[in-house]
């Protein structure tokens, strides 16, 4: 999934992080649900852990290319949004330098354009 990632560099988001799962928590959740989903014939609803982690690495690289320093003030987290008939996911990174928040999504998030100066 080395798709084009949309990166939004926005002002610090300081509140609400506890409502989002970290990348590690999400990977563990997907790992457990993948086996259950396969048994129940629902595998189309869940990405594999390998696909999810590959997406994370591509999103991380995209954030780095847009100025992210790679030093986390918060653990990177996952957010979910409706996309056609499934929920898709993106990632949020918070830089230690200035607390700048990087939202990285496989789909455009138009409402973030004005926050990121696009």
C-alpha positions as CSV (number, residue, x, y, z in Angstrom):
1,X,0.0,0.0,0.0
2,X,2.5,2.6,-1.1
3,X,-0.3,4.7,-2.2
4,X,-0.1,8.5,-2.3
5,X,-0.6,9.7,1.3
6,X,-2.2,13.1,2.1
7,X,-0.2,14.8,4.8
8,X,-1.6,17.7,6.8
9,X,0.8,19.6,9.0
10,X,-1.4,21.4,11.5
11,X,-1.1,23.3,14.8
12,X,-0.6,21.2,18.0
13,X,-3.6,19.1,19.1
14,X,-3.1,18.8,22.8
15,X,-6.3,17.1,23.9
16,X,-8.2,13.9,23.0
17,X,-5.3,11.6,22.4
18,X,-6.5,9.1,25.0
19,X,-9.5,8.4,22.8
20,X,-7.3,7.0,20.0
21,X,-5.5,3.7,19.9
22,X,-1.8,3.7,19.3
23,X,-0.4,1.9,16.2
24,X,0.8,-1.0,18.5
25,X,-2.6,-1.4,20.2
26,X,-4.3,-1.4,16.8
27,X,-1.9,-4.0,15.4
28,X,-2.6,-6.3,18.3
29,X,-6.3,-5.8,17.9
30,X,-6.2,-6.6,14.2
31,X,-4.1,-9.6,14.9
32,X,-6.7,-11.1,17.2
33,X,-9.6,-10.1,15.1
34,X,-8.1,-11.4,11.9
35,X,-8.2,-15.0,13.0
36,X,-11.8,-14.6,14.2
37,X,-12.8,-12.8,11.1
38,X,-11.3,-15.5,8.8
39,X,-13.3,-18.2,10.6
40,X,-16.5,-16.2,10.2
41,X,-15.9,-15.2,6.6
42,X,-15.4,-11.5,7.4
43,X,-11.8,-11.1,6.3
44,X,-12.8,-8.4,3.8
45,X,-13.7,-6.1,6.8
46,X,-10.3,-6.3,8.4
47,X,-6.8,-5.5,7.0
48,X,-4.1,-8.0,7.9
49,X,-1.6,-6.9,10.5
50,X,1.1,-7.0,7.8
51,X,-0.9,-4.7,5.5
52,X,-1.7,-2.3,8.4
53,X,2.0,-2.1,9.5
54,X,3.2,-1.6,5.9
55,X,0.7,1.3,5.6
56,X,2.0,2.7,8.9
57,X,5.6,2.7,7.6
58,X,4.6,4.4,4.3
59,X,2.5,7.0,6.2
60,X,5.5,7.6,8.6
61,X,7.8,8.1,5.6
62,X,5.3,10.5,4.1
63,X,5.1,12.5,7.3
64,X,9.0,12.6,7.4
65,X,9.0,13.9,3.9
66,X,6.7,16.8,5.0
67,X,8.8,17.9,7.9
68,X,8.0,15.5,10.7
69,X,11.1,15.1,12.9
70,X,10.4,11.5,13.9
71,X,10.6,12.4,17.6
72,X,7.2,11.6,19.2
73,X,5.6,13.8,21.9
74,X,2.8,11.3,21.8
75,X,2.8,7.7,20.5
76,X,1.5,7.7,16.8
77,X,-2.2,6.9,16.8
78,X,-4.8,5.6,14.3
79,X,-8.0,7.2,13.3
80,X,-10.8,5.6,11.3
81,X,-13.2,7.1,8.7
82,X,-16.0,5.8,6.5
83,X,-14.8,5.1,2.9
84,X,-17.3,3.5,0.6
85,X,-18.6,0.3,2.2
86,X,-15.7,-0.1,4.8
87,X,-13.9,2.0,7.4
88,X,-10.4,3.1,6.3
89,X,-7.6,4.3,8.6
90,X,-5.0,7.0,8.8
91,X,-2.3,8.0,11.2
92,X,-1.5,10.9,13.4
93,X,2.0,11.9,14.5
94,X,2.8,14.6,17.1
95,X,6.3,16.1,16.8
96,X,8.2,16.9,19.9
97,X,9.4,20.1,18.3
98,X,6.6,22.6,18.8
99,X,4.0,19.8,19.2
100,X,3.1,20.1,15.4
101,X,0.6,17.5,14.5
102,X,0.8,15.5,11.3
103,X,-2.4,13.9,10.0
104,X,-1.6,11.3,7.3
105,X,-4.5,9.8,5.3
106,X,-4.9,7.7,2.2
107,X,-7.8,9.9,1.2
108,X,-8.0,13.7,1.1
109,X,-9.5,15.3,4.2
110,X,-10.6,18.6,2.7
111,X,-11.5,20.2,6.0
112,X,-7.9,20.0,7.1
113,X,-6.7,22.1,4.1
114,X,-7.4,25.4,5.8
115,X,-5.7,24.2,9.0
116,X,-2.5,23.2,7.1
117,X,-2.2,26.2,4.9
118,X,-3.1,24.3,1.7
